[in-house]
């Protein structure tokens, strides 16, 4: 695998394509306005649906539900239904979801640096 961070140029187009494919796959799974925000919220612990809806400013219940279903389908979020009255549902990151922590931390660090650079 080519280390893109070192700035090495791929020798062929196919090498470039091999590096683009996993990036595209990752962006496909994490794309959209809300998925990363939901994941970050779950880094702070498991949450009920309404709790996330309150914490994530601007998201609608319909969009939150849709994004959680997609995150669950990609094995990043686990949904647990409790047999209570009324039924309560809690969401948490899976072990696989936690593997995104270094990616999220890198994005946060870059975002902080970018804000400092742009807000003079």
C-alpha positions as CSV (number, residue, x, y, z in Angstrom):
1,X,0.0,0.0,0.0
2,X,1.2,3.5,-0.8
3,X,1.6,5.8,2.1
4,X,-0.3,8.9,0.9
5,X,0.8,10.9,4.0
6,X,4.4,10.6,2.9
7,X,3.4,12.3,-0.4
8,X,4.7,9.4,-2.6
9,X,3.2,9.5,-6.0
10,X,1.5,6.3,-7.3
11,X,3.5,4.8,-10.2
12,X,0.4,3.9,-12.2
13,X,-3.2,4.9,-12.5
14,X,-4.3,1.6,-11.1
15,X,-2.3,2.3,-7.9
16,X,-4.1,5.6,-7.7
17,X,-7.5,3.8,-8.2
18,X,-6.6,1.3,-5.5
19,X,-6.1,4.1,-3.0
20,X,-9.2,6.0,-4.1
21,X,-11.5,3.0,-3.7
22,X,-11.3,2.6,0.1
23,X,-11.6,6.4,0.5
24,X,-14.7,6.4,-1.6
25,X,-16.1,3.5,0.4
26,X,-15.4,5.3,3.7
27,X,-17.0,8.5,2.4
28,X,-20.0,6.5,1.2
29,X,-20.6,4.9,4.7
30,X,-20.0,8.2,6.5
31,X,-21.5,10.6,4.0
32,X,-24.2,13.1,4.8
33,X,-24.6,16.0,7.2
34,X,-25.4,13.9,10.3
35,X,-23.6,10.6,10.4
36,X,-20.4,11.8,11.9
37,X,-22.3,14.1,14.3
38,X,-24.3,11.1,15.5
39,X,-21.1,9.0,15.9
40,X,-19.4,11.8,17.9
41,X,-22.5,12.1,20.2
42,X,-22.3,8.4,20.8
43,X,-18.6,8.7,21.8
44,X,-19.9,10.2,25.0
45,X,-22.0,7.2,25.8
46,X,-25.1,5.3,24.8
47,X,-28.2,7.5,24.3
48,X,-31.9,7.2,23.8
49,X,-33.4,8.5,20.6
50,X,-35.0,11.6,22.1
51,X,-31.8,12.4,23.9
52,X,-29.9,12.4,20.6
53,X,-32.6,14.4,19.0
54,X,-32.2,17.1,21.7
55,X,-28.4,17.1,21.6
56,X,-28.0,17.2,17.9
57,X,-29.3,20.6,17.0
58,X,-31.2,20.9,13.7
59,X,-31.7,17.2,13.0
60,X,-35.3,16.0,12.5
61,X,-36.6,12.8,14.0
62,X,-37.1,11.3,10.5
63,X,-33.5,12.1,9.5
64,X,-32.1,10.8,12.8
65,X,-34.1,7.6,12.4
66,X,-32.8,7.1,8.8
67,X,-29.2,7.8,9.7
68,X,-29.3,5.5,12.7
69,X,-30.7,2.7,10.5
70,X,-27.8,3.2,8.0
71,X,-25.2,3.3,10.8
72,X,-26.7,0.1,12.2
73,X,-26.7,-1.5,8.8
74,X,-23.0,-0.7,8.5
75,X,-22.4,-2.2,12.0
76,X,-21.2,1.1,13.5
77,X,-24.2,1.5,15.9
78,X,-26.0,-1.0,18.0
79,X,-29.7,-0.6,18.8
80,X,-31.0,-2.2,22.0
81,X,-34.8,-2.4,22.7
82,X,-35.8,-2.6,26.4
83,X,-39.0,-4.3,27.3
84,X,-40.4,-1.5,29.4
85,X,-43.6,0.5,29.3
86,X,-43.3,2.5,27.2
87,X,-40.7,0.6,25.2
88,X,-37.3,2.3,25.4
89,X,-34.6,2.1,22.7
90,X,-31.0,2.9,23.3
91,X,-28.2,3.4,20.8
92,X,-24.5,2.9,21.3
93,X,-21.4,2.5,19.2
94,X,-20.3,-1.0,18.4
95,X,-16.7,-2.1,18.8
96,X,-16.3,-1.6,15.1
97,X,-17.8,1.9,15.5
98,X,-15.1,2.8,18.0
99,X,-12.5,2.1,15.3
100,X,-13.5,5.5,13.9
101,X,-12.2,7.3,17.0
102,X,-8.7,8.1,15.5
103,X,-10.4,9.3,12.3
104,X,-12.8,11.6,14.2
105,X,-10.0,12.9,16.4
106,X,-7.9,13.7,13.3
107,X,-10.9,15.5,11.7
108,X,-11.5,17.5,14.9
109,X,-7.8,18.5,15.1
110,X,-7.8,19.6,11.5
111,X,-11.1,21.4,12.0
112,X,-9.7,23.3,15.0
113,X,-6.6,24.3,13.0
114,X,-8.7,25.3,10.0
115,X,-11.0,27.5,12.2
116,X,-7.9,29.3,13.6
117,X,-6.5,29.8,10.1
118,X,-9.8,31.1,8.7
119,X,-10.9,33.2,11.7
120,X,-8.1,35.8,11.9
